[in-house]
């Protein structure tokens, strides 16, 4: 009888034995150590969290708020107007013109960015293999770290119709000189050239990182089997670069829809104000700036910003759905 009592299992409470509860109980010293580690981690993250909250999250929430109000930075009265700001946008031809201009800018910039940056990355990869690529990689990436406004002013002089370098090259090739920034036809392509020159270095570095992850053994085996360089690229390199290409396309899409600095700097002054001539370079981001800071219609500018955000979000989601079939993750 005494043996049966001594060998009886411990009492169960809610399906768990008291012995199991004692074995899974965390000591107070371990709890204090975990709490200390958590406090240290949150303390290190606090500066970044505060910066993002103050300069990103709070302004984004406030932007959504004022898009449904009549609000101005110079007026103290705030009136709820509902969807009135969005109805006004639907009645503004310039708003639709800015969306079309931005879409055209994006459609041209994305393929140009992908193919040019990938081509330069392939050339630099061969140079790196021959141990001569360090200086060239620095030269390619250098424009990306230069100030946008300062370099855009230089490009204004390059595209000067009278004594600019661009028309000098055209005349040397016995081609007619162009009006560039003073022409409604060539102003936006001139801005695109500046945008490509300034941003191409970043995408080249991204493609170089992607090429570094392509196994050389696969290419060497394909060469032994008699495959040409073109076939190696289309069958091996390009599929393995699909995640990198998708990332570059996403970045180029977002940056193109937010194009502002080059356009504002290069199309101002004697060319009819920023976005000129004749609004031929007025993108949505530039129109948002003009609506808010030039005409003090901040509520309308907030509505434009919200529409721009929804467009970029929709394009990103569509690209994500497409990538599920086209992007190869190994």
C-alpha positions as CSV (number, residue, x, y, z in Angstrom):
1,X,0.0,0.0,0.0
2,X,2.8,2.4,0.9
3,X,4.6,1.5,-2.4
4,X,1.5,2.3,-4.4
5,X,1.1,5.7,-2.7
6,X,4.8,6.6,-3.2
7,X,4.6,5.6,-6.9
8,X,1.4,7.5,-7.6
9,X,1.8,10.2,-10.3
10,X,1.7,13.9,-9.3
11,X,-1.6,15.6,-9.3
12,X,-2.8,17.0,-12.7
13,X,-4.2,20.5,-12.9
14,X,-5.7,21.6,-16.3
15,X,-4.1,18.6,-18.0
16,X,-0.6,19.5,-16.9
17,X,1.2,17.8,-14.0
18,X,2.6,19.9,-11.2
19,X,6.0,18.3,-11.8
20,X,5.9,19.6,-15.5
21,X,4.9,23.0,-14.2
22,X,7.9,23.1,-11.9
23,X,10.3,22.0,-14.7
24,X,9.1,24.6,-17.2
25,X,9.1,27.5,-14.7
26,X,11.7,30.1,-15.7
27,X,13.9,31.3,-12.9
28,X,13.7,35.0,-11.9
29,X,17.4,35.5,-12.8
30,X,16.7,34.4,-16.4
31,X,13.6,36.6,-16.6
32,X,15.5,39.6,-15.4
33,X,18.2,38.8,-18.0
34,X,15.6,38.6,-20.8
35,X,14.0,41.9,-19.6
36,X,17.4,43.6,-19.6
37,X,18.2,42.3,-23.1
38,X,14.9,43.6,-24.3
39,X,15.4,47.0,-22.8
40,X,18.9,47.2,-24.4
41,X,17.4,46.2,-27.8
42,X,14.6,48.7,-27.7
43,X,17.0,51.4,-26.5
44,X,19.1,50.8,-29.5
45,X,16.1,50.9,-31.8
46,X,14.6,53.9,-30.2
47,X,16.4,56.6,-32.2
48,X,15.4,55.0,-35.5
49,X,11.9,54.4,-34.3
50,X,11.6,58.1,-33.2
51,X,13.0,59.4,-36.5
52,X,10.6,57.2,-38.6
53,X,7.7,58.1,-36.4
54,X,8.3,61.8,-36.5
55,X,9.3,62.2,-40.1
56,X,7.4,59.4,-41.8
57,X,4.5,57.9,-40.0
58,X,3.0,61.0,-38.4
59,X,3.3,63.1,-41.6
60,X,1.7,60.2,-43.6
61,X,-1.2,60.0,-41.2
62,X,-1.6,63.8,-41.2
63,X,-1.5,63.8,-45.0
64,X,-4.5,61.3,-45.1
65,X,-6.3,63.5,-42.6
66,X,-6.0,66.8,-44.4
67,X,-6.9,65.2,-47.7
68,X,-10.5,65.1,-46.4
69,X,-10.4,68.7,-45.1
70,X,-10.0,72.2,-46.4
71,X,-6.7,73.1,-44.8
72,X,-4.0,75.6,-45.5
73,X,-0.7,76.4,-43.8
74,X,-1.5,80.1,-43.8
75,X,-5.1,79.7,-42.5
76,X,-6.3,78.6,-39.1
77,X,-9.8,77.4,-40.1
78,X,-10.2,73.7,-40.9
79,X,-13.4,72.5,-42.6
80,X,-14.3,68.9,-43.3
81,X,-15.1,68.5,-47.0
82,X,-15.1,64.7,-47.4
83,X,-14.3,63.6,-50.9
84,X,-14.5,67.1,-52.4
85,X,-10.8,67.4,-53.0
86,X,-10.8,64.2,-55.0
87,X,-13.8,65.4,-57.0
88,X,-11.9,68.6,-57.8
89,X,-8.9,66.5,-59.1
90,X,-11.2,64.6,-61.5
91,X,-12.2,68.0,-63.0
92,X,-8.5,69.2,-63.5
93,X,-7.1,68.4,-66.9
94,X,-3.6,69.3,-65.7
95,X,-3.8,66.5,-63.1
96,X,-4.5,63.9,-65.7
97,X,-1.8,65.4,-67.9
98,X,0.7,65.1,-65.1
99,X,-0.2,61.4,-64.6
100,X,0.2,60.8,-68.3
101,X,3.6,62.5,-68.3
102,X,4.7,60.6,-65.3
103,X,3.6,57.3,-66.8
104,X,5.5,58.1,-70.0
105,X,8.5,59.0,-68.0
106,X,8.3,55.7,-66.1
107,X,7.7,53.5,-69.2
108,X,10.8,54.9,-70.8
109,X,13.0,54.9,-67.8
110,X,12.4,51.4,-66.5
111,X,13.6,49.4,-69.6
112,X,16.4,52.0,-70.2
113,X,17.5,51.6,-66.6
114,X,17.4,47.8,-66.6
115,X,19.2,47.2,-69.9
116,X,21.8,49.9,-69.5
117,X,22.7,49.0,-65.9
118,X,22.8,45.3,-66.7
119,X,25.0,45.9,-69.8
120,X,27.4,48.0,-67.8
121,X,27.4,45.5,-65.0
122,X,28.3,42.7,-67.4
123,X,31.2,44.7,-68.8
124,X,32.4,45.6,-65.3
125,X,32.2,42.0,-64.2
126,X,34.7,41.0,-66.9
127,X,36.9,43.9,-65.8
128,X,36.7,42.8,-62.2
129,X,37.7,39.3,-63.3
130,X,40.8,40.8,-65.0
131,X,41.5,42.8,-61.8
132,X,41.0,46.2,-63.6
133,X,37.5,47.0,-62.4
134,X,38.0,48.9,-59.2
135,X,38.4,52.4,-60.7
136,X,35.6,51.8,-63.2
137,X,33.2,50.7,-60.6
138,X,34.0,53.9,-58.6
139,X,33.5,56.0,-61.7
140,X,30.2,54.5,-62.5
141,X,28.8,54.8,-59.0
142,X,30.2,58.4,-58.4
143,X,27.3,60.2,-60.2
144,X,24.8,58.6,-57.8
145,X,26.4,60.2,-54.7
146,X,26.7,63.7,-56.2
147,X,24.1,66.3,-55.3
148,X,21.2,66.2,-57.7
149,X,20.6,70.0,-57.8
150,X,24.3,70.8,-58.5
151,X,24.6,68.2,-61.3
152,X,21.3,69.2,-62.8
153,X,22.6,72.8,-63.1
154,X,25.6,71.4,-65.0
155,X,23.2,69.5,-67.3
156,X,21.3,72.7,-68.0
157,X,24.5,74.2,-69.4
158,X,25.2,70.9,-71.4
159,X,21.7,71.3,-73.0
160,X,22.1,75.0,-73.7
161,X,20.9,75.4,-77.4
162,X,23.6,77.9,-78.3
163,X,26.9,76.7,-76.8
164,X,26.0,73.5,-75.0
165,X,28.0,70.3,-75.3
166,X,25.0,68.3,-76.5
167,X,24.4,70.5,-79.6
168,X,28.2,70.7,-80.2
169,X,28.3,66.9,-80.5
170,X,25.2,66.9,-82.8
171,X,26.9,69.5,-85.0
172,X,30.1,67.5,-85.1
173,X,28.1,64.5,-86.4
174,X,26.4,66.8,-89.0
175,X,23.0,66.5,-87.3
176,X,20.7,69.4,-86.6
177,X,20.9,71.2,-83.3
178,X,17.9,70.7,-80.9
179,X,16.2,73.1,-78.5
180,X,16.4,70.6,-75.7
181,X,15.0,72.3,-72.5
182,X,13.3,75.0,-74.5
183,X,11.4,72.5,-76.6
184,X,8.1,70.8,-75.7
185,X,9.4,67.7,-77.5
186,X,12.9,67.4,-76.2
187,X,12.6,68.8,-72.7
188,X,11.4,65.6,-71.0
189,X,14.0,63.4,-72.9
190,X,16.7,65.8,-71.7
191,X,15.5,65.3,-68.1
192,X,15.5,61.5,-68.6
193,X,19.1,61.6,-69.7
194,X,20.1,63.4,-66.5
195,X,18.0,61.0,-64.5
196,X,19.7,58.0,-66.1
197,X,23.1,59.4,-65.6
198,X,22.5,60.1,-61.9
199,X,20.8,56.9,-60.9
200,X,22.4,54.3,-63.1
201,X,25.4,53.7,-60.8
202,X,23.1,52.4,-58.0
203,X,21.5,49.8,-60.3
204,X,24.8,48.8,-61.7
205,X,26.1,48.0,-58.2
206,X,22.9,46.0,-57.5
207,X,23.4,44.0,-60.7
208,X,27.0,43.4,-59.9
209,X,25.9,41.9,-56.5
210,X,23.5,39.7,-58.4
211,X,26.1,38.5,-60.9
212,X,28.4,37.6,-58.0
213,X,25.9,35.0,-56.9
214,X,25.7,33.3,-60.3
215,X,27.7,30.1,-60.0
216,X,30.7,30.2,-62.5
217,X,30.6,26.4,-62.5
218,X,27.3,26.4,-64.5
219,X,28.8,28.7,-67.1
220,X,32.0,26.7,-67.4
221,X,30.0,23.5,-67.9
222,X,27.9,25.2,-70.6
223,X,31.0,26.4,-72.3
224,X,32.4,22.9,-72.3
225,X,29.2,21.7,-73.9
226,X,29.7,24.3,-76.7
227,X,27.1,26.9,-75.7
228,X,27.6,30.4,-77.0
229,X,27.8,33.4,-74.8
230,X,24.4,34.5,-75.9
231,X,22.9,31.2,-75.0
232,X,24.7,31.1,-71.6
233,X,23.3,34.5,-70.8
234,X,19.7,33.7,-71.9
235,X,19.6,30.2,-70.3
236,X,21.7,30.6,-67.2
237,X,22.6,34.2,-66.2
238,X,19.3,35.9,-67.0
239,X,17.1,33.4,-65.1
240,X,19.4,33.5,-62.1
241,X,19.3,37.3,-62.2
242,X,15.5,37.5,-62.2
243,X,15.2,38.3,-58.4
244,X,17.8,41.1,-58.9
245,X,16.0,42.4,-62.0
246,X,12.7,42.4,-60.1
247,X,14.2,44.4,-57.3
248,X,15.7,46.9,-59.8
249,X,12.3,47.2,-61.6
250,X,10.5,48.0,-58.3
251,X,13.1,50.6,-57.4
252,X,13.0,52.2,-60.8
253,X,9.2,52.3,-60.8
254,X,9.0,54.0,-57.4
255,X,11.8,56.5,-58.3
256,X,10.3,57.3,-61.7
257,X,6.8,58.0,-60.3
258,X,8.4,60.3,-57.7
259,X,10.7,62.2,-60.1
260,X,11.0,65.7,-58.9
261,X,14.5,67.2,-58.3
262,X,15.9,67.1,-61.9
263,X,12.7,68.3,-63.4
264,X,12.3,71.2,-60.9
265,X,16.0,72.3,-61.4
266,X,16.3,71.8,-65.1
267,X,13.0,73.2,-66.4
268,X,12.8,76.4,-64.3
269,X,14.1,79.9,-65.1
270,X,13.9,81.0,-68.8
271,X,12.0,77.9,-69.8
272,X,8.6,78.9,-68.5
273,X,9.0,77.8,-64.8
274,X,9.3,74.4,-63.3
275,X,7.5,71.9,-65.4
276,X,7.9,73.8,-68.6
277,X,7.8,74.6,-71.4
278,X,4.0,74.5,-71.7
279,X,3.8,71.9,-68.8
280,X,5.6,69.3,-71.0
281,X,7.6,68.1,-68.0
282,X,5.0,68.5,-65.3
283,X,5.0,65.2,-63.4
284,X,2.6,64.4,-60.6
285,X,5.3,65.0,-57.9
286,X,6.0,68.4,-59.4
287,X,2.4,69.3,-59.6
288,X,1.9,68.3,-55.9
289,X,4.7,70.7,-54.9
290,X,3.3,73.5,-57.0
291,X,-0.2,73.0,-55.6
292,X,0.9,73.0,-52.0
293,X,3.8,75.4,-51.7
294,X,3.1,77.8,-54.6
295,X,-0.7,78.1,-54.4
296,X,-1.2,77.1,-50.7
297,X,-3.8,74.4,-51.6
298,X,-2.3,71.8,-49.2
299,X,-5.5,69.8,-48.9
300,X,-5.6,69.3,-52.7
301,X,-1.9,68.5,-52.7
302,X,-2.5,65.9,-50.0
303,X,-5.3,64.3,-52.2
304,X,-2.8,64.2,-55.1
305,X,-0.2,62.5,-52.9
306,X,-2.7,59.9,-51.7
307,X,-3.6,59.1,-55.3
308,X,0.1,58.9,-56.2
309,X,0.6,56.5,-53.3
310,X,-2.3,54.3,-54.4
311,X,-0.9,54.2,-58.0
312,X,2.6,53.2,-56.8
313,X,1.0,50.6,-54.4
314,X,-1.1,49.1,-57.2
315,X,1.8,48.9,-59.6
316,X,4.0,47.2,-56.9
317,X,1.3,44.6,-56.2
318,X,0.9,43.9,-59.9
319,X,4.6,43.5,-60.3
320,X,4.6,41.2,-57.3
321,X,1.9,39.0,-58.9
322,X,3.8,38.9,-62.1
323,X,7.1,38.0,-60.3
324,X,5.5,34.9,-58.8
325,X,5.6,33.4,-62.3
326,X,8.7,35.0,-63.8
327,X,11.1,35.3,-60.9
328,X,13.3,32.3,-60.2
329,X,14.5,31.9,-56.6
330,X,17.1,29.2,-56.2
